[in-house]
Amino acid sequence: MTPHLAPLSLPESDWEGWLGERCDAELGRAASLVEDLKQGGRDAESTLSLWNDVNLALSNAFAAASLLSNVHPDEAVRNRGERAEQAAHKLLTEIGLDRELFEVLDGVDPAALDEAARRVLSLALRDFRRAGVDQDDDVRARIRELSERETEVGQTFGKNIRDGVRTISVSPEQLDGLPTDYVEAHQPGEDGAVTITTEYPDYVPFMTFGRDRDARAALLHEFRNRAWPENDAVLKELLELRHEHARLLGYADWPSYDAEVKMIGKGSAIPEFIDRIADAAEAPGRRDMDVLLTRLRQDHPDVDAVDGRDASYYAEVIRRENFDVDAQEVRTYFDFTKVRAGLLAVTGRLFDIEYVEVDAPTWHEDVASYDVMRNGDRLGRIHLDLHPRAGKYSHAAQFDLVPGIRDRQLAEGVLVCNFSRGLMEHDHVVTLFHEFGHLVHHVLAGRHDWTRFSGVATEWDFVEAPSQMLEEWAWDADVLQTFATNADGEPIPAELVAKMRAANEFGKGYYARTQMFYAATSYHLHHQVPDDLTSAMKEMQAKYDLFGYVPDTHFHASFGHLHGYGSGYYTYMWSLVIAKDLFSAFDPDDLFDTEVAHRYRDRILAAGGSKDAADLVADFLGRPYNFDAFEAWLQR
């Protein structure tokens, strides 16, 4: 038990000063520890312990810098965070290229270490070699330049997306079909027009419920052109930097370098996986596209193809007409405040934890903070930052604030989303469960001795699997009825949830194909590094996506995952394959079964990065993972 560990002390004011001090101190500590390590003369255990301290200091700096550069309302603080990230990346690069340090670690006798320490040492030596420590001086100097520039360019790419909010103006009549609360929140301006932004709380309901096809087309056009044209040149430079980086290290291209440390193993396996999923999704995708087109032609007889403006709207029409599911009725059961409380209750029951709200300083008044407890023992602290604002990260993600280390520091994580303050779409409820899965993973895996194992520390193509599996609890009637109630306090009917599930199955084939378009774009832009990014993106869309290209748009410019995921966007679907397999161990009629839930908690989540992901899955399932559950789900 570690009740004595205190959460990180956050400031009441002067966040810029606090962030600078936090990051400078941790980076200074890391640099000093490296110099100590290079003196040598320690036994194996002491050497690895000091190396662990280096990684902990680096992780502390990266966590604070990355979070606040994406969420703080003050641009000066965000900029300070970006500078701290750059400094952290620079130090990380220097460490990875430090031959003296490498020789110290390479000289450690693995036989003198326990199994966990041997794993840490093995991973460290692998990372040194991948960093280029064994290259000649000229190559190492160039790698330093590339790494620093990659960080700067990647930050610019993300910043342009965050700041690239676009708008359209519509007449009040063009809000026809939208929910009452949406209409009330979008009043006409002095010119009589209503402004609709490309931010998700505006964009998603408009594309789902707005009856005006031309207005949907206009909003989609702006949405697909966010951060254009500025990010075209930025992305091209980032791709070129990564390609040169990989080639200098002896790899054919960036995907070959990147995939080496993932479950998939090699870059050439990525397009093979993409094609396997695309082929499996072809028939169900075409079947559902035919249904969309038939319904579209009832309203627009002359239309010969379904395009992006119609996808969400007519999928919703079909769910309403064919499956008797009206999303506007559904959303009346998902008041944000109730959903947030329900999420905490559900995950608390599932993982045998309790959330105690605390009054603590944060970077914005919207943020709610909770201590995560079990039997009086504080496991960690979470912060929920769930509503949009100017300058904030515009998607949904979990950010680390503090990596948890046994008896040293308490795990803290932050959930960053952009949801409505009122009624939520059920899709957003699912997203909230998904992202919360990362957060609870971070906290539950915060009791390791080794920084390398702390939190969501598995291979990158596994990290989504636990979160995708947790989505299943957002589709269960018994679970939803514990918190999904309408204004009269009536729980969502089980019959409605059954219809919602059936309706949700519609479109999974073309959804998978669209995901493979994204994955193929991610892979091929890095594999080919084409001169014309738009043309390359259009080629991938034509091959994989069942919806057509939107003329004069540039999706890649706002495809933010090209920064963080690089060539590896395939990982979302790879993880989903595993998530379906993981869920097969649960009894659908008893999702809170203690034995399986706690086995999953302990062998998958709490294990962090202490084993390879394939071994974690085998520990839980009692066998290696396979495609069976996923392919059965896709085909039914």
HELIX and SHEET records of a PDB file:
HELIX    1   1 TRP A   15  LYS A   38  1                                  24    
HELIX    2   2 ALA A   44  VAL A   71  1                                  28    
HELIX    3   3 GLU A   75  GLY A   96  1                                  22    
HELIX    4   4 ARG A   99  ASP A  106  1                                   8    
HELIX    5   5 PRO A  110  ALA A  112  5                                   3    
HELIX    6   6 GLU A  115  ALA A  131  1                                  17    
HELIX    7   7 ASP A  137  ASP A  163  1                                  27    
HELIX    8   8 PRO A  172  LEU A  175  5                                   4    
HELIX    9   9 THR A  180  GLU A  184  1                                   5    
HELIX   10  10 TYR A  200  PHE A  209  1                                  10    
HELIX   11  11 ARG A  213  PHE A  223  1                                  11    
HELIX   12  12 GLU A  230  LEU A  248  1                                  19    
HELIX   13  13 TRP A  254  ALA A  259  1                                   6    
HELIX   14  14 ALA A  269  ASP A  299  1                                  31    
HELIX   15  15 GLY A  308  GLU A  321  1                                  14    
HELIX   16  16 ALA A  327  ARG A  331  1                                   5    
HELIX   17  17 PHE A  336  PHE A  351  1                                  16    
HELIX   18  18 HIS A  426  LEU A  444  1                                  19    
HELIX   19  19 THR A  451  PHE A  453  5                                   3    
HELIX   20  20 GLU A  464  LEU A  470  1                                   7    
HELIX   21  21 GLU A  471  TRP A  475  5                                   5    
HELIX   22  22 ALA A  477  LEU A  480  1                                   4    
HELIX   23  23 ALA A  494  GLU A  505  1                                  12    
HELIX   24  24 LYS A  508  GLN A  528  1                                  21    
HELIX   25  25 LEU A  533  TYR A  544  1                                  12    
HELIX   26  26 PHE A  555  SER A  558  5                                   4    
HELIX   27  27 HIS A  561  GLY A  564  1                                   4    
HELIX   28  28 THR A  571  PHE A  583  1                                  13    
HELIX   29  29 THR A  594  TYR A  600  1                                   7    
HELIX   30  30 ARG A  601  LEU A  605  3                                   5    
HELIX   31  31 ALA A  613  LEU A  621  1                                   9    
HELIX   32  32 ASP A  628  GLN A  635  1                                   8    
SHEET    1   A 2 THR A 167  VAL A 170  0                                        
SHEET    2   A 2 VAL A 194  THR A 197 -1                                        
SHEET    1   B 5 GLU A 354  VAL A 358  0                                        
SHEET    2   B 5 ALA A 368  ARG A 374 -1                                        
SHEET    3   B 5 ASP A 377  ASP A 385 -1                                        
SHEET    4   B 5 ALA A 411  VAL A 416  1                                        
SHEET    5   B 5 ALA A 397  VAL A 402 -1                                        
END                                                                             
